[in-house]
Amino acid sequence: MIPRLLIILFLFCGTIVNAQENSIIFRARLVNAVSGEAVSYAHVIIENKNLGISSTFEGDFSLLASLNDTIKITAVGYEDTTIVLDEYYDLDNVQLLEMIPTVYELPEVEISPYLTYAELRRAIVNFELSDDDLTYIRVRNNLQGILDFKEPTGEGGLRIGGPVSLLYSAFSKHAKTQRKLRKMKKQDSKDAIVLRKYNPQVVETLTGLQDDEMIKKFMKWCSYTQEYLIAVDELELYTSVVVKYKEFAQIHSLN
């Protein structure tokens, strides 16, 4: 019995020694492939061992791995990166790994300018009429011009006051249009901020969900308001998403 135990112990120790000899410490720094900035708090996972770690604020990480291990790196705002540890890497030194930023295609927004506004403004300014005059313009198939300076007969047409009144009306409408455009642009900026912070790809990275419908269901369940998503910093938001997903997973028996 004792000799058998000694043999097992010897084989076990040999296995440990062999594993230690094959193990390496892989050290790397993650940077943005475009700007060169550090990629902070990325998830680094050895897929074939289901072991993982996060990069530091400076983008650095180190982990115990073996040759031919497959390492997957994910970070919010970047494309997933997968590498295989082989002789290509100088494992004695820190490796510089570049991550490609994700480009989000936002819906195109077209704002059509009022192309005839400048022409209308010039035409009004060039009218040599007093502000007390009243011009009646009859419209049939096209604009036929000024017919008289009398009150309209009720046959249909367009009443236009003197140049001062017309300019006031035109500038008033223009101001309203500009305010509306500014409001639309401001809303577009808010939507872009929200989409950058919180989108299906972010949720998939943080939760591991793969089904598109389940991702949509989870995002709706979180019920974050636009005001919250704009004001919150990304680290606090992503921590909240992870916490909410644990509760969501329990409710829907996803674990």
ChimeraX commands (.cxc) that place a marker at each C-alpha (Angstrom):
marker #1 position 0.00,0.00,0.00 radius 0.5
marker #1 position 2.78,2.41,0.97 radius 0.5
marker #1 position 4.79,1.82,-2.25 radius 0.5
marker #1 position 1.64,2.54,-4.29 radius 0.5
marker #1 position 1.10,5.85,-2.45 radius 0.5
marker #1 position 4.72,6.79,-3.04 radius 0.5
marker #1 position 4.35,6.13,-6.76 radius 0.5
marker #1 position 1.18,8.27,-6.95 radius 0.5
marker #1 position 2.89,11.07,-5.00 radius 0.5
marker #1 position 5.90,10.92,-7.30 radius 0.5
marker #1 position 3.74,11.14,-10.43 radius 0.5
marker #1 position 1.73,14.01,-8.94 radius 0.5
marker #1 position 4.88,15.97,-8.11 radius 0.5
marker #1 position 6.19,15.34,-11.61 radius 0.5
marker #1 position 2.99,16.72,-13.09 radius 0.5
marker #1 position 3.27,19.87,-10.98 radius 0.5
marker #1 position 6.90,20.41,-11.96 radius 0.5
marker #1 position 6.06,19.90,-15.63 radius 0.5
marker #1 position 3.17,22.40,-15.42 radius 0.5
marker #1 position 5.42,24.96,-13.77 radius 0.5
marker #1 position 8.03,24.53,-16.47 radius 0.5
marker #1 position 5.41,25.14,-19.20 radius 0.5
marker #1 position 3.89,28.15,-17.45 radius 0.5
marker #1 position 4.81,31.70,-18.38 radius 0.5
marker #1 position 3.91,35.13,-17.08 radius 0.5
marker #1 position 2.40,37.04,-19.99 radius 0.5
marker #1 position 2.69,40.81,-19.54 radius 0.5
marker #1 position 1.13,43.33,-21.89 radius 0.5
marker #1 position -0.11,46.89,-22.25 radius 0.5
marker #1 position -3.34,47.65,-24.14 radius 0.5
marker #1 position -3.47,50.82,-26.24 radius 0.5
marker #1 position -5.89,52.46,-28.67 radius 0.5
marker #1 position -4.70,51.58,-32.18 radius 0.5
marker #1 position -5.61,55.07,-33.43 radius 0.5
marker #1 position -4.72,57.46,-30.60 radius 0.5
marker #1 position -2.21,55.38,-28.64 radius 0.5
marker #1 position -4.13,56.03,-25.40 radius 0.5
marker #1 position -4.31,53.34,-22.74 radius 0.5
marker #1 position -7.31,50.99,-22.78 radius 0.5
marker #1 position -8.39,50.89,-19.14 radius 0.5
marker #1 position -10.27,48.12,-17.34 radius 0.5
marker #1 position -10.43,45.73,-20.29 radius 0.5
marker #1 position -11.46,42.12,-19.63 radius 0.5
marker #1 position -8.65,39.62,-20.35 radius 0.5
marker #1 position -9.69,35.96,-20.36 radius 0.5
marker #1 position -7.79,32.72,-21.05 radius 0.5
marker #1 position -10.58,30.99,-22.94 radius 0.5
marker #1 position -9.33,27.43,-22.69 radius 0.5
marker #1 position -8.88,27.78,-18.89 radius 0.5
marker #1 position -11.78,30.10,-18.10 radius 0.5
marker #1 position -9.45,32.36,-16.12 radius 0.5
marker #1 position -9.49,36.13,-16.35 radius 0.5
marker #1 position -8.23,39.48,-15.14 radius 0.5
marker #1 position -8.80,43.19,-15.85 radius 0.5
marker #1 position -6.28,45.68,-17.15 radius 0.5
marker #1 position -5.27,48.61,-14.95 radius 0.5
marker #1 position -6.10,52.26,-15.58 radius 0.5
marker #1 position -2.83,52.47,-17.55 radius 0.5
marker #1 position -3.90,49.46,-19.66 radius 0.5
marker #1 position -1.40,47.02,-18.10 radius 0.5
marker #1 position -2.06,43.41,-17.14 radius 0.5
marker #1 position -0.11,40.24,-16.38 radius 0.5
marker #1 position -1.33,36.68,-15.96 radius 0.5
marker #1 position -0.01,33.17,-15.58 radius 0.5
marker #1 position -0.49,31.31,-18.84 radius 0.5
marker #1 position 0.98,28.57,-21.00 radius 0.5
marker #1 position 2.14,28.35,-24.58 radius 0.5
marker #1 position -0.72,27.94,-27.07 radius 0.5
marker #1 position -3.24,29.42,-24.63 radius 0.5
marker #1 position -5.96,31.47,-26.33 radius 0.5
marker #1 position -6.47,34.90,-24.77 radius 0.5
marker #1 position -9.55,37.00,-25.53 radius 0.5
marker #1 position -9.57,40.71,-24.71 radius 0.5
marker #1 position -12.77,42.76,-24.61 radius 0.5
marker #1 position -13.31,46.40,-23.74 radius 0.5
marker #1 position -16.23,48.77,-24.09 radius 0.5
marker #1 position -15.83,50.84,-27.23 radius 0.5
marker #1 position -13.34,48.45,-28.87 radius 0.5
marker #1 position -13.49,45.43,-31.14 radius 0.5
marker #1 position -12.80,42.10,-29.43 radius 0.5
marker #1 position -9.20,40.92,-29.76 radius 0.5
marker #1 position -8.08,37.28,-29.64 radius 0.5
marker #1 position -4.46,36.12,-29.55 radius 0.5
marker #1 position -2.72,32.75,-29.23 radius 0.5
marker #1 position 0.47,32.64,-27.17 radius 0.5
marker #1 position 3.18,31.21,-29.39 radius 0.5
marker #1 position 6.78,31.88,-30.36 radius 0.5
marker #1 position 5.70,35.05,-32.17 radius 0.5
marker #1 position 5.58,36.92,-28.86 radius 0.5
marker #1 position 8.70,37.93,-26.95 radius 0.5
marker #1 position 7.44,36.51,-23.68 radius 0.5
marker #1 position 10.38,37.89,-21.71 radius 0.5
marker #1 position 9.23,41.48,-22.27 radius 0.5
marker #1 position 6.03,43.50,-21.98 radius 0.5
marker #1 position 3.94,43.22,-25.14 radius 0.5
marker #1 position 2.19,46.22,-26.71 radius 0.5
marker #1 position -1.26,45.16,-27.91 radius 0.5
marker #1 position -3.30,47.54,-30.05 radius 0.5
marker #1 position -7.09,47.49,-29.87 radius 0.5
marker #1 position -9.25,48.84,-32.68 radius 0.5
marker #1 position -11.95,51.34,-31.61 radius 0.5
marker #1 position -15.51,50.42,-32.50 radius 0.5
marker #1 position -17.21,52.79,-34.91 radius 0.5
marker #1 position -20.93,53.17,-34.19 radius 0.5
marker #1 position -22.99,54.09,-37.25 radius 0.5
marker #1 position -25.56,56.60,-36.04 radius 0.5
marker #1 position -28.76,57.18,-38.03 radius 0.5
marker #1 position -28.27,59.85,-40.67 radius 0.5
marker #1 position -30.00,63.14,-39.92 radius 0.5
marker #1 position -30.73,65.46,-42.82 radius 0.5
marker #1 position -31.61,69.09,-42.13 radius 0.5
marker #1 position -32.82,70.89,-45.24 radius 0.5
marker #1 position -32.07,74.62,-45.32 radius 0.5
marker #1 position -34.63,77.14,-46.48 radius 0.5
marker #1 position -33.05,77.76,-49.86 radius 0.5
marker #1 position -35.40,80.61,-50.87 radius 0.5
marker #1 position -35.18,82.58,-47.62 radius 0.5
marker #1 position -32.36,84.87,-48.80 radius 0.5
marker #1 position -34.18,85.56,-52.07 radius 0.5
marker #1 position -37.40,86.36,-50.23 radius 0.5
marker #1 position -35.54,88.70,-47.89 radius 0.5
marker #1 position -33.93,90.59,-50.81 radius 0.5
marker #1 position -37.27,90.90,-52.63 radius 0.5
marker #1 position -38.95,92.37,-49.57 radius 0.5
marker #1 position -36.16,94.86,-48.94 radius 0.5
marker #1 position -36.31,96.03,-52.57 radius 0.5
marker #1 position -40.02,96.92,-52.37 radius 0.5
marker #1 position -40.24,100.72,-52.41 radius 0.5
marker #1 position -43.45,100.97,-50.40 radius 0.5
marker #1 position -44.35,102.79,-47.23 radius 0.5
marker #1 position -45.29,100.76,-44.21 radius 0.5
marker #1 position -48.89,101.99,-44.56 radius 0.5
marker #1 position -49.33,100.53,-48.02 radius 0.5
marker #1 position -51.11,97.24,-48.44 radius 0.5
marker #1 position -50.24,95.05,-51.37 radius 0.5
marker #1 position -52.62,92.46,-52.73 radius 0.5
marker #1 position -51.15,89.61,-54.68 radius 0.5
marker #1 position -53.42,87.24,-56.60 radius 0.5
marker #1 position -52.23,83.70,-57.02 radius 0.5
marker #1 position -53.51,81.60,-59.93 radius 0.5
marker #1 position -51.18,79.24,-61.76 radius 0.5
marker #1 position -48.19,81.33,-60.78 radius 0.5
marker #1 position -47.29,84.62,-59.12 radius 0.5
marker #1 position -48.64,87.36,-61.40 radius 0.5
marker #1 position -47.34,90.36,-59.49 radius 0.5
marker #1 position -48.86,93.38,-57.84 radius 0.5
marker #1 position -52.38,94.14,-59.06 radius 0.5
marker #1 position -53.42,97.11,-56.96 radius 0.5
marker #1 position -53.10,98.79,-53.60 radius 0.5
marker #1 position -56.69,98.22,-52.52 radius 0.5
marker #1 position -58.14,96.01,-49.85 radius 0.5
marker #1 position -58.65,92.39,-50.98 radius 0.5
marker #1 position -61.98,91.63,-52.66 radius 0.5
marker #1 position -62.36,88.25,-50.96 radius 0.5
marker #1 position -61.61,86.28,-54.13 radius 0.5
marker #1 position -58.71,84.55,-52.55 radius 0.5
marker #1 position -55.09,85.57,-52.51 radius 0.5
marker #1 position -52.22,86.47,-50.26 radius 0.5
marker #1 position -52.20,89.69,-48.22 radius 0.5
marker #1 position -48.78,91.07,-47.47 radius 0.5
marker #1 position -48.14,94.09,-45.28 radius 0.5
marker #1 position -45.44,96.68,-45.92 radius 0.5
marker #1 position -41.71,95.83,-45.92 radius 0.5
marker #1 position -41.22,96.45,-42.20 radius 0.5
marker #1 position -44.11,94.17,-41.26 radius 0.5
marker #1 position -42.94,91.51,-43.71 radius 0.5
marker #1 position -39.38,91.61,-42.43 radius 0.5
marker #1 position -40.60,91.31,-38.85 radius 0.5
marker #1 position -42.73,88.31,-39.78 radius 0.5
marker #1 position -39.93,86.71,-41.77 radius 0.5
marker #1 position -37.30,87.22,-39.07 radius 0.5
marker #1 position -39.74,85.96,-36.42 radius 0.5
marker #1 position -40.32,82.74,-38.36 radius 0.5
marker #1 position -36.61,82.42,-39.02 radius 0.5
marker #1 position -35.85,82.78,-35.32 radius 0.5
marker #1 position -38.38,80.08,-34.49 radius 0.5
marker #1 position -36.85,77.83,-37.14 radius 0.5
marker #1 position -33.36,78.40,-35.77 radius 0.5
marker #1 position -34.53,77.61,-32.25 radius 0.5
marker #1 position -36.13,74.42,-33.52 radius 0.5
marker #1 position -32.94,73.43,-35.36 radius 0.5
marker #1 position -30.84,74.11,-32.27 radius 0.5
marker #1 position -33.20,71.98,-30.22 radius 0.5
marker #1 position -32.95,69.15,-32.77 radius 0.5
marker #1 position -29.15,69.34,-32.83 radius 0.5
marker #1 position -29.05,69.34,-29.03 radius 0.5
marker #1 position -31.27,66.25,-28.96 radius 0.5
marker #1 position -29.05,64.53,-31.55 radius 0.5
marker #1 position -26.01,65.23,-29.36 radius 0.5
marker #1 position -27.78,63.70,-26.34 radius 0.5
marker #1 position -28.73,60.60,-28.34 radius 0.5
marker #1 position -25.12,60.19,-29.47 radius 0.5
marker #1 position -23.83,60.42,-25.88 radius 0.5
marker #1 position -26.35,57.81,-24.70 radius 0.5
marker #1 position -25.58,55.46,-27.61 radius 0.5
marker #1 position -21.85,55.68,-26.97 radius 0.5
marker #1 position -22.24,54.74,-23.29 radius 0.5
marker #1 position -25.12,52.28,-23.43 radius 0.5
marker #1 position -25.87,50.03,-26.40 radius 0.5
marker #1 position -26.48,46.32,-27.09 radius 0.5
marker #1 position -22.77,45.63,-27.65 radius 0.5
marker #1 position -21.90,47.13,-24.26 radius 0.5
marker #1 position -24.58,45.00,-22.59 radius 0.5
marker #1 position -23.34,41.87,-24.39 radius 0.5
marker #1 position -19.77,42.53,-23.24 radius 0.5
marker #1 position -20.73,43.17,-19.61 radius 0.5
marker #1 position -23.31,40.39,-19.21 radius 0.5
marker #1 position -22.31,37.73,-21.69 radius 0.5
marker #1 position -25.82,37.67,-23.19 radius 0.5
marker #1 position -25.84,36.51,-26.82 radius 0.5
marker #1 position -29.52,36.55,-27.76 radius 0.5
marker #1 position -30.55,39.89,-29.29 radius 0.5
marker #1 position -34.10,39.69,-27.97 radius 0.5
marker #1 position -32.89,38.93,-24.44 radius 0.5
marker #1 position -30.48,41.88,-24.64 radius 0.5
marker #1 position -33.33,44.19,-25.68 radius 0.5
marker #1 position -35.49,42.78,-22.89 radius 0.5
marker #1 position -32.74,43.38,-20.33 radius 0.5
marker #1 position -32.08,46.95,-21.53 radius 0.5
marker #1 position -35.80,47.72,-21.31 radius 0.5
marker #1 position -35.95,46.12,-17.86 radius 0.5
marker #1 position -33.10,48.35,-16.62 radius 0.5
marker #1 position -35.24,51.41,-17.53 radius 0.5
marker #1 position -32.40,53.94,-17.40 radius 0.5
marker #1 position -33.57,57.46,-18.21 radius 0.5
marker #1 position -31.80,59.58,-20.80 radius 0.5
marker #1 position -30.96,62.17,-18.13 radius 0.5
marker #1 position -29.28,59.49,-15.99 radius 0.5
marker #1 position -27.32,58.03,-18.91 radius 0.5
marker #1 position -26.00,61.46,-19.88 radius 0.5
marker #1 position -24.99,62.45,-16.35 radius 0.5
marker #1 position -23.52,59.17,-15.06 radius 0.5
marker #1 position -19.86,58.29,-15.64 radius 0.5
marker #1 position -19.16,55.06,-17.52 radius 0.5
marker #1 position -17.61,53.13,-14.62 radius 0.5
marker #1 position -20.62,53.78,-12.38 radius 0.5
marker #1 position -23.00,52.90,-15.23 radius 0.5
marker #1 position -21.28,49.62,-16.07 radius 0.5
marker #1 position -21.14,48.64,-12.40 radius 0.5
marker #1 position -24.88,49.27,-12.23 radius 0.5
marker #1 position -25.46,47.14,-15.35 radius 0.5
marker #1 position -23.56,44.20,-13.85 radius 0.5
marker #1 position -25.49,44.45,-10.56 radius 0.5
marker #1 position -28.83,44.70,-12.36 radius 0.5
marker #1 position -27.97,41.73,-14.56 radius 0.5
marker #1 position -27.42,39.50,-11.52 radius 0.5
marker #1 position -30.94,40.32,-10.37 radius 0.5
marker #1 position -32.30,39.94,-13.92 radius 0.5
marker #1 position -30.59,36.55,-14.32 radius 0.5
marker #1 position -32.13,35.26,-11.08 radius 0.5
marker #1 position -35.60,36.41,-12.09 radius 0.5
marker #1 position -35.34,34.78,-15.53 radius 0.5
marker #1 position -33.35,31.72,-14.35 radius 0.5
marker #1 position -30.42,32.46,-16.65 radius 0.5
marker #1 position -27.75,31.05,-14.32 radius 0.5
marker link #1:1,2 radius 0.2
marker link #1:2,3 radius 0.2
marker link #1:3,4 radius 0.2
marker link #1:4,5 radius 0.2
marker link #1:5,6 radius 0.2
marker link #1:6,7 radius 0.2
marker link #1:7,8 radius 0.2
marker link #1:8,9 radius 0.2
marker link #1:9,10 radius 0.2
marker link #1:10,11 radius 0.2
marker link #1:11,12 radius 0.2
marker link #1:12,13 radius 0.2
marker link #1:13,14 radius 0.2
marker link #1:14,15 radius 0.2
marker link #1:15,16 radius 0.2
marker link #1:16,17 radius 0.2
marker link #1:17,18 radius 0.2
marker link #1:18,19 radius 0.2
marker link #1:19,20 radius 0.2
marker link #1:20,21 radius 0.2
marker link #1:21,22 radius 0.2
marker link #1:22,23 radius 0.2
marker link #1:23,24 radius 0.2
marker link #1:24,25 radius 0.2
marker link #1:25,26 radius 0.2
marker link #1:26,27 radius 0.2
marker link #1:27,28 radius 0.2
marker link #1:28,29 radius 0.2
marker link #1:29,30 radius 0.2
marker link #1:30,31 radius 0.2
marker link #1:31,32 radius 0.2
marker link #1:32,33 radius 0.2
marker link #1:33,34 radius 0.2
marker link #1:34,35 radius 0.2
marker link #1:35,36 radius 0.2
marker link #1:36,37 radius 0.2
marker link #1:37,38 radius 0.2
marker link #1:38,39 radius 0.2
marker link #1:39,40 radius 0.2
marker link #1:40,41 radius 0.2
marker link #1:41,42 radius 0.2
marker link #1:42,43 radius 0.2
marker link #1:43,44 radius 0.2
marker link #1:44,45 radius 0.2
marker link #1:45,46 radius 0.2
marker link #1:46,47 radius 0.2
marker link #1:47,48 radius 0.2
marker link #1:48,49 radius 0.2
marker link #1:49,50 radius 0.2
marker link #1:50,51 radius 0.2
marker link #1:51,52 radius 0.2
marker link #1:52,53 radius 0.2
marker link #1:53,54 radius 0.2
marker link #1:54,55 radius 0.2
marker link #1:55,56 radius 0.2
marker link #1:56,57 radius 0.2
marker link #1:57,58 radius 0.2
marker link #1:58,59 radius 0.2
marker link #1:59,60 radius 0.2
marker link #1:60,61 radius 0.2
marker link #1:61,62 radius 0.2
marker link #1:62,63 radius 0.2
marker link #1:63,64 radius 0.2
marker link #1:64,65 radius 0.2
marker link #1:65,66 radius 0.2
marker link #1:66,67 radius 0.2
marker link #1:67,68 radius 0.2
marker link #1:68,69 radius 0.2
marker link #1:69,70 radius 0.2
marker link #1:70,71 radius 0.2
marker link #1:71,72 radius 0.2
marker link #1:72,73 radius 0.2
marker link #1:73,74 radius 0.2
marker link #1:74,75 radius 0.2
marker link #1:75,76 radius 0.2
marker link #1:76,77 radius 0.2
marker link #1:77,78 radius 0.2
marker link #1:78,79 radius 0.2
marker link #1:79,80 radius 0.2
marker link #1:80,81 radius 0.2
marker link #1:81,82 radius 0.2
marker link #1:82,83 radius 0.2
marker link #1:83,84 radius 0.2
marker link #1:84,85 radius 0.2
marker link #1:85,86 radius 0.2
marker link #1:86,87 radius 0.2
marker link #1:87,88 radius 0.2
marker link #1:88,89 radius 0.2
marker link #1:89,90 radius 0.2
marker link #1:90,91 radius 0.2
marker link #1:91,92 radius 0.2
marker link #1:92,93 radius 0.2
marker link #1:93,94 radius 0.2
marker link #1:94,95 radius 0.2
marker link #1:95,96 radius 0.2
marker link #1:96,97 radius 0.2
marker link #1:97,98 radius 0.2
marker link #1:98,99 radius 0.2
marker link #1:99,100 radius 0.2
marker link #1:100,101 radius 0.2
marker link #1:101,102 radius 0.2
marker link #1:102,103 radius 0.2
marker link #1:103,104 radius 0.2
marker link #1:104,105 radius 0.2
marker link #1:105,106 radius 0.2
marker link #1:106,107 radius 0.2
marker link #1:107,108 radius 0.2
marker link #1:108,109 radius 0.2
marker link #1:109,110 radius 0.2
marker link #1:110,111 radius 0.2
marker link #1:111,112 radius 0.2
marker link #1:112,113 radius 0.2
marker link #1:113,114 radius 0.2
marker link #1:114,115 radius 0.2
marker link #1:115,116 radius 0.2
marker link #1:116,117 radius 0.2
marker link #1:117,118 radius 0.2
marker link #1:118,119 radius 0.2
marker link #1:119,120 radius 0.2
marker link #1:120,121 radius 0.2
marker link #1:121,122 radius 0.2
marker link #1:122,123 radius 0.2
marker link #1:123,124 radius 0.2
marker link #1:124,125 radius 0.2
marker link #1:125,126 radius 0.2
marker link #1:126,127 radius 0.2
marker link #1:127,128 radius 0.2
marker link #1:128,129 radius 0.2
marker link #1:129,130 radius 0.2
marker link #1:130,131 radius 0.2
marker link #1:131,132 radius 0.2
marker link #1:132,133 radius 0.2
marker link #1:133,134 radius 0.2
marker link #1:134,135 radius 0.2
marker link #1:135,136 radius 0.2
marker link #1:136,137 radius 0.2
marker link #1:137,138 radius 0.2
marker link #1:138,139 radius 0.2
marker link #1:139,140 radius 0.2
marker link #1:140,141 radius 0.2
marker link #1:141,142 radius 0.2
marker link #1:142,143 radius 0.2
marker link #1:143,144 radius 0.2
marker link #1:144,145 radius 0.2
marker link #1:145,146 radius 0.2
marker link #1:146,147 radius 0.2
marker link #1:147,148 radius 0.2
marker link #1:148,149 radius 0.2
marker link #1:149,150 radius 0.2
marker link #1:150,151 radius 0.2
marker link #1:151,152 radius 0.2
marker link #1:152,153 radius 0.2
marker link #1:153,154 radius 0.2
marker link #1:154,155 radius 0.2
marker link #1:155,156 radius 0.2
marker link #1:156,157 radius 0.2
marker link #1:157,158 radius 0.2
marker link #1:158,159 radius 0.2
marker link #1:159,160 radius 0.2
marker link #1:160,161 radius 0.2
marker link #1:161,162 radius 0.2
marker link #1:162,163 radius 0.2
marker link #1:163,164 radius 0.2
marker link #1:164,165 radius 0.2
marker link #1:165,166 radius 0.2
marker link #1:166,167 radius 0.2
marker link #1:167,168 radius 0.2
marker link #1:168,169 radius 0.2
marker link #1:169,170 radius 0.2
marker link #1:170,171 radius 0.2
marker link #1:171,172 radius 0.2
marker link #1:172,173 radius 0.2
marker link #1:173,174 radius 0.2
marker link #1:174,175 radius 0.2
marker link #1:175,176 radius 0.2
marker link #1:176,177 radius 0.2
marker link #1:177,178 radius 0.2
marker link #1:178,179 radius 0.2
marker link #1:179,180 radius 0.2
marker link #1:180,181 radius 0.2
marker link #1:181,182 radius 0.2
marker link #1:182,183 radius 0.2
marker link #1:183,184 radius 0.2
marker link #1:184,185 radius 0.2
marker link #1:185,186 radius 0.2
marker link #1:186,187 radius 0.2
marker link #1:187,188 radius 0.2
marker link #1:188,189 radius 0.2
marker link #1:189,190 radius 0.2
marker link #1:190,191 radius 0.2
marker link #1:191,192 radius 0.2
marker link #1:192,193 radius 0.2
marker link #1:193,194 radius 0.2
marker link #1:194,195 radius 0.2
marker link #1:195,196 radius 0.2
marker link #1:196,197 radius 0.2
marker link #1:197,198 radius 0.2
marker link #1:198,199 radius 0.2
marker link #1:199,200 radius 0.2
marker link #1:200,201 radius 0.2
marker link #1:201,202 radius 0.2
marker link #1:202,203 radius 0.2
marker link #1:203,204 radius 0.2
marker link #1:204,205 radius 0.2
marker link #1:205,206 radius 0.2
marker link #1:206,207 radius 0.2
marker link #1:207,208 radius 0.2
marker link #1:208,209 radius 0.2
marker link #1:209,210 radius 0.2
marker link #1:210,211 radius 0.2
marker link #1:211,212 radius 0.2
marker link #1:212,213 radius 0.2
marker link #1:213,214 radius 0.2
marker link #1:214,215 radius 0.2
marker link #1:215,216 radius 0.2
marker link #1:216,217 radius 0.2
marker link #1:217,218 radius 0.2
marker link #1:218,219 radius 0.2
marker link #1:219,220 radius 0.2
marker link #1:220,221 radius 0.2
marker link #1:221,222 radius 0.2
marker link #1:222,223 radius 0.2
marker link #1:223,224 radius 0.2
marker link #1:224,225 radius 0.2
marker link #1:225,226 radius 0.2
marker link #1:226,227 radius 0.2
marker link #1:227,228 radius 0.2
marker link #1:228,229 radius 0.2
marker link #1:229,230 radius 0.2
marker link #1:230,231 radius 0.2
marker link #1:231,232 radius 0.2
marker link #1:232,233 radius 0.2
marker link #1:233,234 radius 0.2
marker link #1:234,235 radius 0.2
marker link #1:235,236 radius 0.2
marker link #1:236,237 radius 0.2
marker link #1:237,238 radius 0.2
marker link #1:238,239 radius 0.2
marker link #1:239,240 radius 0.2
marker link #1:240,241 radius 0.2
marker link #1:241,242 radius 0.2
marker link #1:242,243 radius 0.2
marker link #1:243,244 radius 0.2
marker link #1:244,245 radius 0.2
marker link #1:245,246 radius 0.2
marker link #1:246,247 radius 0.2
marker link #1:247,248 radius 0.2
marker link #1:248,249 radius 0.2
marker link #1:249,250 radius 0.2
marker link #1:250,251 radius 0.2
marker link #1:251,252 radius 0.2
marker link #1:252,253 radius 0.2
marker link #1:253,254 radius 0.2
marker link #1:254,255 radius 0.2
view
